[in-house]
Amino acid sequence: MSVLERAGLRALRALDPETGHDMALRALTLGLGPRGGPVTSPRLRTRLAGLELPNPVGLAAGFDKNAVALNALARTGFGFVEVGAATPRPQPGNAKPRLFRLAEDGAAINRFGFNNDGMAAIAARLARRPAGAIVGLNLGANKDSADRAADFATVLGHCGPHVDFATVNVSSPNTENLRDLQGRAALSALLAGVMAANDADVPVFLKIAPDLSGDDLAQVAEVAQTAGVAAIIATNTTLARDGLKSAHRHEAGGLSGQPLFAASTRVLARLSGLTDVPLVGVGGVGSAEQAYDKIRAGASAVQLYTGLVYGGLSLAGEIAQGLHGLLARDGFARVADAVGTAKGHWT
């Protein structure tokens, strides 16, 4: 991290978390972020669900909800970027404050509630996305929708022509009863509707919660494989609060960051033994070593978001470079050779 970036992070942390996040996005759009493009090498190049990634380190949904900083993000070290979640209609989300830093825990809690500009505005920005960048969209449902399952299909139908992949997000804890859609019957019907609306024929990913029981996880894996899901993202934020030190630990919402690392990696490893669907590891990735652990537990790629709060946007490139070194150290010629080689450690 440069001296300038370190100073910028200190300044942002002096603001309330949501204001700091908004200022970080604005700084990016003004050209103040990292430059140079994705870190890549023959060892880092990764194929995921038919997509050719320059490296397997992606930006998770939630950082750029409204696709306002795509040009800047394409110049960072990320191998791919996911924006959103987008819902059919714009919505303000939950009341503020709704984002909390847990610095002592290297974590954050959010209860945003799918605040976004709506699919029409987001699609217009995606249509102007930078050439060559791998960009996906997280699909969401309006809080007051009469048919939340249909909302996912509606957003994909509208935005699909402008993205490289789309993620069905039924695992946010911040929209009441949304996680109920992870049940077998509800998820099967939802995915059938999404696939029917996929006229652009983009790979459809499924993002799941870390709090599923073993039986629920097996059900989700079976439904996803049957439906033709191209990848499973494991995992979203958690409702657990074990071992936290911060004064904000009792805030409602989803917990992300370092406390989620072990639990999300265990889910990832279990999924690796339940399905052949490619996996994307998310939850507590803040270093090259942690990204490598996710890959060896079964992930073909990883995503991060909360790590940027503490490590800055240069963290993406640092992780990719470090990952190259770890793969070389252990004799792996490519990322795919390392996938799942240590999943037994986590199961």
C-alpha positions as CSV (number, residue, x, y, z in Angstrom):
1,M,0.0,0.0,0.0
2,S,1.4,3.4,-0.9
3,V,1.8,6.3,1.5
4,L,-1.0,8.2,-0.3
5,E,-3.4,5.3,-0.1
6,R,-2.6,4.7,3.6
7,A,-3.4,8.4,4.3
8,G,-6.6,8.2,2.3
9,L,-7.7,5.2,4.3
10,R,-7.1,7.0,7.5
11,A,-9.1,9.9,6.3
12,L,-12.0,7.7,5.2
13,R,-12.1,5.9,8.6
14,A,-12.6,9.3,10.3
15,L,-16.0,9.5,8.5
16,D,-19.0,7.4,9.3
17,P,-18.7,4.1,7.4
18,E,-21.3,4.7,4.7
19,T,-20.1,8.2,4.0
20,G,-16.6,6.9,3.8
21,H,-17.7,4.2,1.4
22,D,-19.4,6.8,-0.8
23,M,-16.3,9.0,-0.8
24,A,-14.1,6.0,-1.8
25,L,-16.3,5.4,-4.8
26,R,-16.2,9.1,-5.7
27,A,-12.4,9.1,-5.4
28,L,-12.2,6.1,-7.7
29,T,-14.3,7.8,-10.4
30,L,-12.0,10.9,-10.2
31,G,-9.0,8.6,-11.0
32,L,-7.5,8.4,-7.6
33,G,-7.4,4.6,-7.4
34,P,-4.8,2.0,-8.4
35,R,-3.9,1.9,-12.1
36,G,-2.3,-0.6,-14.4
37,G,-5.1,-3.1,-14.9
38,P,-5.5,-6.7,-13.7
39,V,-2.4,-8.5,-12.4
40,T,-1.9,-11.6,-14.6
41,S,0.4,-14.4,-15.6
42,P,0.1,-17.8,-17.2
43,R,0.0,-19.2,-13.7
44,L,-2.8,-16.9,-12.6
45,R,-5.1,-17.1,-15.7
46,T,-8.2,-18.9,-14.7
47,R,-11.2,-20.4,-16.5
48,L,-14.4,-20.1,-14.5
49,A,-17.8,-21.1,-16.0
50,G,-16.5,-20.4,-19.5
51,L,-15.1,-17.0,-18.6
52,E,-11.4,-16.4,-19.1
53,L,-10.1,-14.4,-16.1
54,P,-6.7,-12.7,-16.0
55,N,-6.5,-13.8,-12.3
56,P,-8.9,-15.4,-9.9
57,V,-9.3,-12.5,-7.5
58,G,-12.6,-10.8,-7.9
59,L,-14.5,-7.9,-6.3
60,A,-17.7,-9.1,-4.5
61,A,-21.0,-7.4,-5.0
62,G,-21.9,-4.6,-2.7
63,F,-18.9,-2.3,-3.2
64,D,-20.2,-0.8,-6.4
65,K,-23.9,-1.4,-6.0
66,N,-24.9,0.9,-8.9
67,A,-22.1,0.3,-11.4
68,V,-20.8,3.9,-11.1
69,A,-17.1,3.1,-11.0
70,L,-16.6,0.4,-13.6
71,N,-13.9,2.2,-15.6
72,A,-11.9,2.8,-12.5
73,L,-12.3,-0.7,-11.2
74,A,-11.2,-2.2,-14.5
75,R,-7.8,-0.4,-13.9
76,T,-7.2,-2.1,-10.5
77,G,-5.7,-5.5,-9.9
78,F,-9.0,-7.4,-9.9
79,G,-9.5,-10.3,-12.4
80,F,-13.3,-9.7,-12.4
81,V,-15.8,-7.4,-10.8
82,E,-19.4,-8.0,-9.6
83,V,-21.7,-5.1,-9.1
84,G,-25.2,-4.8,-7.6
85,A,-27.4,-6.1,-6.2
86,A,-29.9,-4.6,-8.6
87,T,-33.6,-4.8,-8.1
88,P,-36.4,-4.1,-10.7
89,R,-37.4,-0.8,-9.1
90,P,-35.1,1.6,-7.2
91,Q,-35.3,1.4,-3.5
92,P,-33.7,3.3,-0.6
93,G,-32.9,0.3,1.5
94,N,-33.1,0.2,5.3
95,A,-32.8,3.2,7.6
96,K,-29.4,4.6,8.5
97,P,-27.1,3.9,10.2
98,R,-26.8,0.6,8.4
99,L,-23.0,0.0,8.1
100,F,-20.7,-0.6,11.0
101,R,-16.9,-1.1,11.1
102,L,-15.7,-3.6,13.6
103,A,-12.0,-2.6,13.5
104,E,-11.0,-4.8,16.4
105,D,-12.3,-7.8,14.6
106,G,-11.3,-6.9,11.0
107,A,-14.9,-7.0,10.2
108,A,-18.1,-5.1,9.2
109,I,-21.8,-5.5,9.8
110,N,-24.2,-4.2,7.2
111,R,-28.0,-4.1,6.9
112,F,-28.3,-2.1,3.7
113,G,-31.4,-3.9,2.4
114,F,-30.6,-3.9,-1.3
115,N,-30.4,-0.1,-1.7
116,N,-29.9,0.6,-5.4
117,D,-30.8,2.8,-8.3
118,G,-32.9,0.1,-10.0
119,M,-32.2,-2.1,-13.0
120,A,-32.9,0.5,-15.7
121,A,-30.3,3.0,-14.4
122,I,-27.8,0.2,-13.7
123,A,-28.3,-1.4,-17.1
124,A,-27.6,1.9,-18.8
125,R,-24.2,2.1,-17.0
126,L,-23.4,-1.5,-17.7
127,A,-24.0,-0.8,-21.4
128,R,-21.1,1.6,-21.2
129,R,-18.8,-0.8,-19.4
130,P,-15.1,-0.8,-20.3
131,A,-14.0,-3.2,-23.0
132,G,-12.2,-6.3,-21.9
133,A,-13.3,-6.2,-18.3
134,I,-15.1,-9.2,-16.8
135,V,-18.2,-7.8,-15.1
136,G,-21.1,-9.6,-13.4
137,L,-24.3,-8.4,-11.8
138,N,-25.8,-9.5,-8.5
139,L,-29.6,-9.9,-8.9
140,G,-31.9,-8.9,-6.1
141,A,-35.6,-8.6,-5.3
142,N,-37.6,-5.6,-4.1
143,K,-38.5,-5.6,-0.5
144,D,-42.2,-5.0,-1.2
145,S,-42.4,-7.2,-4.2
146,A,-45.4,-9.5,-4.5
147,D,-43.3,-12.1,-6.3
148,R,-39.7,-11.9,-5.2
149,A,-38.7,-15.0,-7.3
150,A,-40.0,-13.2,-10.4
151,D,-37.9,-10.2,-9.6
152,F,-34.6,-12.1,-10.2
153,A,-35.8,-13.1,-13.7
154,T,-36.9,-9.6,-14.5
155,V,-33.5,-8.1,-13.6
156,L,-31.6,-10.7,-15.6
157,G,-33.9,-10.2,-18.6
158,H,-33.2,-6.5,-18.6
159,C,-29.5,-6.4,-17.7
160,G,-28.3,-9.8,-19.1
161,P,-27.1,-8.4,-22.5
162,H,-24.6,-6.1,-20.7
163,V,-22.9,-8.6,-18.3
164,D,-20.6,-11.6,-18.4
165,F,-22.4,-13.4,-15.6
166,A,-25.3,-12.9,-13.2
167,T,-25.6,-14.0,-9.6
168,V,-28.9,-15.0,-7.9
169,N,-28.6,-13.6,-4.4
170,V,-31.1,-15.4,-2.1
171,S,-28.7,-15.3,0.8
172,S,-28.7,-11.7,2.0
173,P,-29.9,-11.5,5.7
174,N,-31.2,-8.0,5.3
175,T,-34.4,-8.5,3.3
176,E,-37.0,-10.2,5.5
177,N,-37.6,-13.9,4.5
178,L,-35.3,-13.7,1.5
179,R,-33.3,-16.7,2.7
180,D,-36.4,-18.8,2.7
181,L,-35.9,-19.0,-1.1
182,Q,-32.9,-21.3,-0.4
183,G,-35.3,-24.2,0.3
184,R,-35.5,-27.0,-2.3
185,A,-38.9,-26.2,-3.8
186,A,-38.6,-22.4,-3.7
187,L,-35.1,-22.4,-5.1
188,S,-35.9,-24.9,-7.9
189,A,-38.8,-22.7,-9.0
190,L,-36.8,-19.5,-8.7
191,L,-33.9,-20.9,-10.7
192,A,-36.2,-22.3,-13.4
193,G,-37.7,-18.8,-13.9
194,V,-34.2,-17.2,-14.0
195,M,-33.0,-19.7,-16.6
196,A,-36.1,-19.2,-18.7
197,A,-35.4,-15.4,-18.7
198,N,-31.7,-15.8,-19.6
199,D,-32.1,-14.8,-23.3
200,A,-28.5,-13.5,-23.2
201,D,-27.3,-16.9,-22.2
202,V,-24.9,-15.6,-19.6
203,P,-23.5,-18.0,-16.9
204,V,-25.8,-17.9,-13.8
205,F,-24.2,-18.1,-10.4
206,L,-25.9,-18.8,-7.1
207,K,-24.8,-17.1,-3.8
208,I,-25.6,-19.0,-0.7
209,A,-25.5,-18.3,3.1
210,P,-22.8,-19.6,5.5
211,D,-25.4,-20.6,8.0
212,L,-27.0,-23.5,6.2
213,S,-27.1,-26.9,7.9
214,G,-25.4,-29.9,6.4
215,D,-28.7,-31.2,5.0
216,D,-29.6,-27.8,3.6
217,L,-26.3,-27.4,1.9
218,A,-26.7,-30.8,0.2
219,Q,-30.1,-29.8,-1.0
220,V,-28.8,-26.5,-2.4
221,A,-25.9,-28.3,-4.2
222,E,-28.4,-30.8,-5.7
223,V,-30.8,-28.1,-6.9
224,A,-28.0,-25.9,-8.3
225,Q,-26.5,-28.7,-10.3
226,T,-29.9,-29.8,-11.6
227,A,-30.8,-26.3,-12.6
228,G,-27.7,-25.8,-14.6
229,V,-26.1,-23.1,-12.3
230,A,-22.6,-22.3,-13.6
231,A,-21.0,-21.6,-10.3
232,I,-21.9,-21.3,-6.6
233,I,-20.6,-18.4,-4.5
234,A,-19.9,-19.5,-1.0
235,T,-20.7,-17.5,1.0
236,N,-22.6,-14.3,1.8
237,T,-22.5,-12.6,5.2
238,T,-23.4,-14.4,8.4
239,L,-25.8,-13.8,11.3
240,A,-23.4,-15.4,13.8
241,R,-21.6,-13.2,16.3
242,D,-19.2,-15.6,18.0
243,G,-16.0,-14.2,19.6
244,L,-16.4,-10.6,18.5
245,K,-14.8,-7.8,20.5
246,S,-16.2,-4.6,18.9
247,A,-18.8,-2.5,20.6
248,H,-20.9,-2.9,17.4
249,R,-21.0,-6.6,17.7
250,H,-24.7,-6.7,18.6
251,E,-25.9,-4.6,15.6
252,A,-28.4,-6.4,13.4
253,G,-27.3,-7.4,9.9
254,G,-24.8,-9.5,8.1
255,L,-21.3,-9.9,9.4
256,S,-18.4,-10.0,7.0
257,G,-14.6,-10.0,7.2
258,Q,-12.1,-12.0,9.2
259,P,-14.5,-13.7,11.6
260,L,-16.3,-15.2,8.6
261,F,-13.2,-16.8,7.1
262,A,-13.1,-20.2,8.8
263,A,-16.9,-20.8,8.6
264,S,-17.2,-19.8,5.0
265,T,-14.2,-21.9,4.1
266,R,-15.7,-24.9,5.8
267,V,-18.9,-24.5,3.8
268,L,-16.8,-24.2,0.6
269,A,-14.9,-27.4,1.3
270,R,-18.1,-29.3,2.1
271,L,-19.7,-28.1,-1.1
272,S,-16.6,-29.2,-3.0
273,G,-17.4,-32.7,-1.9
274,L,-21.1,-32.4,-2.8
275,T,-21.0,-31.0,-6.3
276,D,-19.0,-30.6,-9.5
277,V,-20.3,-27.1,-10.0
278,P,-17.3,-24.6,-9.8
279,L,-17.1,-22.7,-6.6
280,V,-16.2,-19.1,-5.8
281,G,-14.8,-18.5,-2.3
282,V,-15.9,-15.4,-0.4
283,G,-15.7,-14.5,3.3
284,G,-12.7,-13.1,5.2
285,V,-10.2,-12.9,2.3
286,G,-7.7,-10.3,3.3
287,S,-4.4,-11.8,2.2
288,A,-2.8,-14.0,-0.5
289,E,-2.6,-16.8,2.0
290,Q,-6.3,-16.7,2.7
291,A,-7.1,-16.6,-1.0
292,Y,-4.8,-19.6,-1.4
293,D,-6.6,-21.4,1.4
294,K,-10.0,-20.9,-0.3
295,I,-8.6,-22.2,-3.5
296,R,-7.1,-25.3,-1.9
297,A,-10.4,-25.8,-0.1
298,G,-12.2,-26.0,-3.4
299,A,-12.6,-22.6,-4.9
300,S,-11.8,-21.9,-8.6
301,A,-11.8,-18.1,-7.8
302,V,-12.3,-15.8,-4.8
303,Q,-13.9,-12.5,-4.1
304,L,-13.4,-9.9,-1.5
305,Y,-14.9,-6.7,-0.2
306,T,-14.5,-6.1,3.5
307,G,-10.8,-6.6,3.2
308,L,-10.6,-3.4,1.2
309,V,-11.9,-1.4,4.1
310,Y,-8.7,-2.3,6.0
311,G,-6.3,-3.0,3.1
312,G,-7.3,-0.5,0.4
313,L,-8.0,-1.1,-3.2
314,S,-4.3,-2.0,-3.9
315,L,-5.0,-5.2,-1.9
316,A,-6.5,-6.9,-4.9
317,G,-3.2,-6.7,-6.9
318,E,-1.2,-7.6,-3.8
319,I,-3.3,-10.7,-3.3
320,A,-2.9,-11.7,-7.0
321,Q,0.8,-11.2,-6.9
322,G,1.1,-13.1,-3.6
323,L,-1.0,-15.9,-5.0
324,H,1.3,-16.3,-8.0
325,G,4.2,-16.8,-5.6
326,L,2.4,-19.3,-3.5
327,L,1.4,-21.4,-6.5
328,A,4.9,-21.3,-7.8
329,R,6.3,-22.3,-4.4
330,D,4.1,-25.4,-4.3
331,G,4.8,-26.4,-7.9
332,F,1.4,-25.6,-9.3
333,A,1.5,-24.4,-12.9
334,R,-2.0,-22.9,-12.8
335,V,-4.7,-22.1,-10.3
336,A,-6.8,-25.1,-11.4
337,D,-4.1,-27.5,-10.3
338,A,-4.4,-26.3,-6.7
339,V,-8.2,-26.3,-6.5
340,G,-9.4,-28.7,-3.7
341,T,-6.0,-30.0,-2.8
342,A,-6.5,-29.4,0.9
343,K,-10.2,-29.6,1.3
344,G,-9.8,-32.4,3.8
345,H,-8.3,-29.9,6.2
346,W,-11.6,-28.0,6.3
347,T,-14.1,-30.9,6.4
